[in-house]
Amino acid sequence: MNQTSALSQIDHWVFDLDNTLYPASCNLFSQIDWRMTSFISETLKLPPEEARALQKAMFRKYGYTLRGLMLEHGVPPTDFLDYVHDIDYAPVPACGRLKAALEALPGEKLIFTNGTVRHAERVLERLGLDGFAGIFDIVAADYTPKPDPAPYDRFVKRHAVDPRRAAMVEDIARNLVPAAALGMTTVWVTGSPDWAKDGSEGDHIHHATDDLAGWLETLTAKAPDTPGGS
């Protein structure tokens, strides 16, 4: 799909949240990362270095630290999520360009995140973004995280999304594999830590950009129905 024709074929734009709608350079997710370590240390009575090692082991094994803690240690998910999202959101910058670019997109805009609705709402408030038709979070996914295919199926059914007429925007490359398998157009936002690049090889990534606002501006500028477009 080329950018000129993309708008006419997309009914739903699906956006990841962390390190996608805001730049990874603001290091918001690093706060969450260290809150995870602190939670594990306090809950399981482990020294910080052992808690850190366990956290990363759970992430590698299950793709989501909480999933491993639930299955192997019986950790209540709400306790974990409330704790790790108790952070300072001030580093998230407002982005007027992104807001304008999103508003220029036809069709519905949705958020699909491994975080919570409340976390997403706080981030969106800082970014100055609105107009999303829904937020599909880890609770709606029954605590099964991306890139497990199950929440993708649940997401498209809940929001009546035709994957063949949807685009998914995501910073973690492997999370785009199930989206592409369903028939979605995929957009990889680069610039996140190296681990987010795992799975970036292959034809499941249709577009890549290190400037989401700029990419969307180019897309809408080329759309035939956009004022000033050709």
Buried (B, 14 or more C-beta within 10 A) or exposed (E): EEBBEBBEEBBBBBBBBBBBBBBBEBEBBEBBBBBBBBBBBEBEEBEEEBBBBBBBEBBEEBBBBBBBBBEEEEBEBEEBBBBBBEBEBEBBEEBEEBBEBBEBBBBBBBBBBBBBBBBBEBBBEBBEBEEBEBBBBBBBBEBBBBBBBEBBEBBBEBBEBEBEBBBBBBBBBBBBBBBBEBEBBBBBBBBBEEEBBEBBEEEBBBBEBEBBBEBBBEBBBBBEEBEEEE
